[in-house]
Amino acid sequence: MISKRRERKDEHIENYLKTSGHNDPLFDDIYLDHNSLSDINFDEIDTSIEFLGRKISMPLMVNAMTGGGELSADINEDLSSICQSLNIPMAVGSQTIGLEDEEASESFTLIKEKDLVRIGNLGAERSLEDFKNAAGMIDAHAIQIHLNVAQELFMPEGDKDFRGYYDNIKNLLSQLDVPIIVKETGNGLSKEVSKKLIGAGVKYLDVSGSGGTNFIEIEDMRDFVSDYKEFYNWGVPTAKAIIDARSLSKDVFIIGSGGIKTAVDMAKAIIIGADMTALSGEALRYLLLGSYEACLDYLKDMNKRLKIVMALLGVKNIAELKKVDYKLTGRLKDLVD
Ligand SMILES: Cc1cc2nc3c(=O)[nH]c(=O)nc-3n(C[C@H](O)[C@H](O)[C@H](O)COP(=O)(O)O)c2cc1C
C-alpha cells in the first residue's frame, strides 16, 4: 500500500508534465484599464503582505504537491529552499504516506529546517489525531484540508465513499489549534460549497479552480483502458470561484489557485477578490524540465513582473491593487451571477 502510494505520487508528477493544459481559468475575461498617468515610482512598489503572522514578499505561495518518495524528497528540498530564499510560503503534498511510513516522513520533515511559512496537507476524511501529527511533522503554521472528489473518482484505486467530509471539517475546526485552509485540488470550490464552508467557520479558502493542473486527465493517463476525455473540462474556473467566494464574505481569506502562471494572472486574481495566490504545476514544470535555477528565476521574475503590472495600473501596494476597477467579459461575465 505504501509503495503503491509512492508509485502513484511519481506517476502524478510524470503525468502532470504530459497533460494537455487546454482548460481555462478565465483570467483573459477580466479587462483592466491601462493607467497612462501612473503616479508611481517603480522602485517603491511594495508587493509584501501579511500571512499567518508573517510578512511575506509577495502574494504567492507554492501549493501542495509532493512528499513520500525519493523524487518527492528532492522536490520538497528544492522547492522549500527556493521559497525560503524568496520569503514565500510553501505547502507540502498529502502527508498520508508520511503518517504511515517513518522513512517517507523524512521527505516532509526536511522542510522544518527551513525558515519559511510551512503548510501541511491531508484529505478531508482523516482523523483529528492524523491532523495533529501531520501539523507536528513539519511544525506547520497552518494545515490544508484537501477536497479531491474528482481525483478519487478517476483514480482506478481511489476512494468512492465521500460521506462525512463536511462534519469532519467542522469537528477539525473546533478541535485543532492550527489554522485550517480548506482547498480544492483543481476542480474549484463552487459558490454553494464556499458558502457552506464559510458558514461552518472556515477562515481560509483556497478555491483551486479549473484551468490549471487537471487531475481528471492525470488519473485518466494512469489507466490505459479508460478514456474519460468528456470530463476534462469539469470544474469551476478559478476566476469564477474567486469572485463567487468573495461575494459571500469580505473577511474570509481567499487563496486564488488553479492555473496561475503569470504575474498578470496573479494581479487579476487579487483584483477580483483573492488575498493571495498559489501555484503548483508551473513551479514543478520549471524545476523538472528546467532546473533549480530556472524555477528560482521564474518565481523571482513573478515578483518583478507583478511590480510592472502594478506600475501599469498606478498602484503602489497590494491594498491598492485590491481596489482596482475591472470589467468582466465573455464566458466569465455569463457565469458570474
Ligand atoms: C504533481 C501534483 C501533485 C499534487 N498533489 C497534491 C496533494 O497531495 N494535495 C493537494 O491538496 N493538492 C495536490 N495537488 C494540487 C495542487 O495543490 C493545486 O491545487 C492544483 O494543482 C491547481 O494548481 P495549479 O494549476 O497551479 O497546478 C497536486 C498538484 C500536482 C501538479
The ligand as an SDF file (V2000), in Angstrom:
LIG
                    3D

 31 33  0  0  0  0  0  0  0  0999 V2000
    2.0290   16.6750   -9.1580 C   0  0  0  0  0  0  0  0  0  0  0  0
    0.9470   17.3000   -8.3090 C   0  0  0  0  0  0  0  0  0  0  0  0
    0.6260   16.7270   -7.0970 C   0  0  0  0  0  0  0  0  0  0  0  0
   -0.3660   17.2930   -6.2760 C   0  0  0  0  0  0  0  0  0  0  0  0
   -0.6370   16.7390   -5.0560 N   0  0  0  0  0  0  0  0  0  0  0  0
   -1.4990   17.3670   -4.2090 C   0  0  0  0  0  0  0  0  0  0  0  0
   -1.6870   16.9150   -2.8670 C   0  0  0  0  0  0  0  0  0  0  0  0
   -1.0510   15.9560   -2.4180 O   0  0  0  0  0  0  0  0  0  0  0  0
   -2.5750   17.5710   -2.0800 N   0  0  0  0  0  0  0  0  0  0  0  0
   -3.2860   18.6680   -2.5380 C   0  0  0  0  0  0  0  0  0  0  0  0
   -4.0640   19.2680   -1.7860 O   0  0  0  0  0  0  0  0  0  0  0  0
   -3.1290   19.1010   -3.7970 N   0  0  0  0  0  0  0  0  0  0  0  0
   -2.2620   18.5000   -4.6430 C   0  0  0  0  0  0  0  0  0  0  0  0
   -2.0780   18.9910   -5.9070 N   0  0  0  0  0  0  0  0  0  0  0  0
   -2.9640   20.0790   -6.3810 C   0  0  0  0  0  0  0  0  0  0  0  0
   -2.3660   21.4620   -6.2110 C   0  0  0  0  0  0  0  0  0  0  0  0
   -2.0880   21.7780   -4.8670 O   0  0  0  0  0  0  0  0  0  0  0  0
   -3.2950   22.5460   -6.8160 C   0  0  0  0  0  0  0  0  0  0  0  0
   -4.4760   22.6120   -6.0540 O   0  0  0  0  0  0  0  0  0  0  0  0
   -3.6350   22.2660   -8.2610 C   0  0  0  0  0  0  0  0  0  0  0  0
   -2.5310   21.6940   -8.9030 O   0  0  0  0  0  0  0  0  0  0  0  0
   -4.0360   23.5190   -9.0260 C   0  0  0  0  0  0  0  0  0  0  0  0
   -2.9810   24.4540   -9.1000 O   0  0  0  0  0  0  0  0  0  0  0  0
   -2.0200   24.6180  -10.4000 P   0  0  0  0  0  0  0  0  0  0  0  0
   -2.9190   24.7870  -11.5970 O   0  0  0  0  0  0  0  0  0  0  0  0
   -1.1790   25.8090  -10.1050 O   0  0  0  0  0  0  0  0  0  0  0  0
   -1.1880   23.3820  -10.5140 O   0  0  0  0  0  0  0  0  0  0  0  0
   -1.0720   18.4600   -6.7230 C   0  0  0  0  0  0  0  0  0  0  0  0
   -0.7120   19.0420   -7.9520 C   0  0  0  0  0  0  0  0  0  0  0  0
    0.2890   18.4940   -8.7400 C   0  0  0  0  0  0  0  0  0  0  0  0
    0.6600   19.1570  -10.0390 C   0  0  0  0  0  0  0  0  0  0  0  0
  1  2  1  0
  2  3  1  0
  2 30  2  0
  3  4  2  0
  4  5  1  0
  4 28  1  0
  5  6  2  0
  6  7  1  0
  6 13  1  0
  7  8  2  0
  7  9  1  0
  9 10  1  0
 10 11  2  0
 10 12  1  0
 12 13  2  0
 13 14  1  0
 14 15  1  0
 14 28  1  0
 15 16  1  0
 16 17  1  0
 16 18  1  0
 18 19  1  0
 18 20  1  0
 20 21  1  0
 20 22  1  0
 22 23  1  0
 23 24  1  0
 24 25  2  0
 24 26  1  0
 24 27  1  0
 28 29  2  0
 29 30  1  0
 30 31  1  0
M  END
$$$$
